Amino acid sequence: MGLKDKLKECGSDMLFEAVLTLENMEECYAFFEDLCTATELTAMAQRFHVAYLLKKDVIYNEIAAKTGASTATISRVNKSLIYGEDGYKTAISRLIEQSKLPDDWK
């Protein structure tokens, strides 16, 4: 059983449907503040930033210094970029296309 199957078993479809209903940044902040702890949300944001930097071919030491991520986290994100479902790649590509990356990420 793959991760997608395991996620579907725990009702993730409805969680993802709920996320897709959010219309703006304010609604996202409210939803995720209710859903996650600050530590969980910070970890997810950090992993996404790491993925972006890896896509730009930034080296591990620079990524660790810029994001505060451990090399283990950086390695895990890199494995997802190489062997994963392209979720990071899709989101990063769309943010680039829409010019929605913050200046300090560029």
C-alpha positions in Angstrom: 0.0 0.0 0.0 1.5 3.3 -1.1 1.4 6.6 0.8 -1.5 7.9 -1.3 -3.6 4.9 -0.3 -2.7 5.3 3.4 -3.6 9.0 3.2 -7.0 8.3 1.6 -7.8 5.8 4.3 -7.4 8.5 7.0 -9.8 10.9 5.2 -7.2 13.1 3.5 -9.4 13.7 0.5 -11.7 15.9 2.6 -8.7 17.8 4.0 -7.4 18.5 0.5 -10.8 19.5 -0.7 -11.0 21.9 2.2 -7.6 23.4 1.3 -8.8 23.8 -2.3 -11.7 25.9 -1.1 -9.5 28.6 0.5 -9.6 31.8 -1.6 -6.8 34.0 -0.3 -3.8 34.2 2.0 -5.8 35.4 5.0 -8.1 32.3 4.8 -5.0 30.1 4.4 -3.4 31.6 7.5 -6.6 31.1 9.5 -7.1 27.5 8.4 -3.6 26.4 8.9 -3.4 28.1 12.3 -6.4 26.1 13.4 -5.1 22.9 11.8 -1.4 22.9 12.7 0.9 23.8 15.5 3.4 26.6 14.8 6.2 24.0 14.8 4.4 21.8 12.2 3.7 24.7 9.9 7.2 26.1 10.3 8.6 22.6 9.4 6.4 22.4 6.3 7.4 25.9 5.1 11.0 25.1 5.7 10.9 21.9 3.6 9.2 23.8 0.8 11.9 26.5 0.9 14.6 23.7 0.9 12.9 22.2 -2.2 13.0 25.5 -4.0 16.7 25.9 -3.2 17.6 22.4 -4.2 15.8 23.0 -7.6 18.1 26.0 -8.0 21.1 23.7 -7.4 22.1 25.4 -4.2 24.5 23.2 -2.1 23.5 21.6 1.2 25.7 23.8 3.4 24.2 27.0 1.9 20.7 25.6 2.2 21.3 24.7 5.8 22.7 28.2 6.6 19.8 30.0 4.7 16.9 27.9 6.1 18.1 26.4 9.3 17.2 22.9 8.0 19.3 20.0 9.0 21.2 18.1 6.4 18.9 15.1 7.1 15.9 17.3 6.3 17.6 18.6 3.1 18.4 15.0 2.1 14.8 13.9 2.7 13.5 16.7 0.6 16.0 16.0 -2.1 14.8 12.3 -2.2 11.3 13.6 -2.7 12.4 15.8 -5.6 14.1 12.8 -7.2 11.8 9.9 -6.5 8.6 11.6 -5.4 5.3 12.5 -7.1 6.5 15.9 -8.4 4.4 17.8 -5.9 7.2 20.2 -5.0 8.1 20.6 -8.6 4.6 21.4 -9.7 4.0 24.0 -6.9 7.4 25.6 -7.4 6.9 25.9 -11.2 3.5 27.5 -10.8 4.8 30.0 -8.3 7.6 30.9 -10.7 5.2 31.2 -13.6 2.9 33.5 -11.5 5.9 35.5 -10.1 4.8 34.8 -6.6 8.1 33.9 -5.0 9.3 36.3 -2.2 12.3 38.4 -3.1 14.5 36.8 -0.5 14.0 33.4 -2.2 15.1 34.5 -5.6 
